[in-house]
Amino acid sequence: MRRILVASTLCFVVMCNAAPPEKTPPWLNMQPGVRYVGSKVCAACHRAIYETYRRTAMGRALDLAQNDPGLKVITKTVAVYDRTLDRYYEASREGDEFFQSEYQLDRTGQDVFRAKHKLEYAIGSGINGIGYVVRRGAYLFEAPLTWYTQRKQWDLSPGYQGGDRAFSRPIESACILCHSGKPAVSTDHPGLFGDPAFYEMPIGCENCHGPGSLHAQKRGSGRSASRPDRTIVNPAHLSPRLAEEICINCHQGGDVRVLQPAKEDADFRPGMHSASISELFKAPVQPGQSPEANLLEYHFEMKMSKCFRASGGSLSCLTCHDPHQERSGEAGARWFRGKCLTCHAVRSCTASRSEREGTTPADNCVACHMARRTSERIPHSALSEHRIVRRPAQPFPDAAFHQTTPDLPDLIWVNRPEGAPETALPPDTLIEAYALLAPRFPQYRAHFLKLLLARMNDAAHPLSEPLWEALAREAALDGQTDSDGLAIAAMQRAIALGARGSAAYLDLSAWLKREQSFDAAAGVLEQARARFPFDRGVSRSLIDAYGLAGRDADRKAAIQRHLQLFPEDTDRFKAP
């Protein structure tokens, strides 16, 4: 089947149909061309809100490293040892600058290698921890150590446990867009940033209200605004579900996320459905499994709560959260208790007085009904349970295990807009979702192949770059004599269309090597190195390709360059 599927697709030469024109949105700042102006412009008229917001977790989401209060208390070098990799990591201070290092020692205690980078930015409000960012040329990368505030200790950053990532994990657009105000990040070159890297560092007013140039211009000129003011989105004037889309965009995950055709992460604007930019999907779960296994499940958990279902869907994030002001400690307990008492009576609480007074702070509804759960993906951290349970470990309602729909019986469309028709999901999106899910959930492989074969018979529309990539990998799995040739042709098409990650180049070079086309493989990897200069896998594979091609001088030069960028590979590539 794969051979028919791949070979027939490679014969198509088709034209794109023009996209239908978009309707004018009700909020004028959702239109193209309205510029971002930064929160300080907003502060000219909204000073009180601006000052309280700056002290919230979102308002402290990103800052220069030298401004981080956690780093300022460093008085001596802090060391962390990773036994799995036999590597040491250090956080240190030199005057007003802060650094992290990675090194390895031989049996005599001498350095095998040592890499040291200045910390440029601090990411995180400190609720669970603060991570750090280093600069390498025009690229930004995660630092290997994080300060975990709950435990008050340094340890490996999330994802670094047992993984040899060094200073080569790029800060990508999909992540930094939710951890900063307005980054100048490339979508095609992971980790590449402009100058300045951030037009606004912490999450700002326009992340939730949309670009503000039109509003600032109209109000600054003294012209009165309509009611509601259509020059800028006010989430309070959106429906509960549409207001939640702003929160979902960063606070709800899934098993897989698929960008809409021709869309970028940064295209989202408040007032939109998040699904107009990207769709989130979850594999259905069965009783006995945890529906909240993913990292970010706040919206999903809330919808599973009895409070949400009893409210007829009127409960939303904004019911309990004031984005402009953060309340913690006793003030926070009183605030959230007041929210609970808008629907519940004090007498409805069955806990004894001693139990209620035993919470911290006392009489804290959240402590009992939204207890924090540990995160499997982020060490030393906990996340608030948003299911609002009556008692700890309360089972999920049956609704959690019946979230599929007749038009999508094997997949949960997490951010499906309310009332979306069956035709709302683009076919290519579903095919890509199945392709991404198949390695973790084998049951989706047959669905993927069936839909892709049907899609290939639609000569009116060309395959997108992600589908060419998926097609190439299917061909490579076929096991026939010309499988690699078909895979090569399909992946070349994907790269020509702008394949985003280095995986496409690495796969193509691997198939070319199997075909004994070593020089061609090296050429592909040279292209990848130019596009992804700090990708260690690409650099390693290029060294291998030069060796297979007998290009000893090129291999020697590549090793020298590699060890300058990736000294952690000193044992792997002894200096020539």
Disulfide bonds with the S-S distance in Angstrom:
Cys178-Cys250 2.05
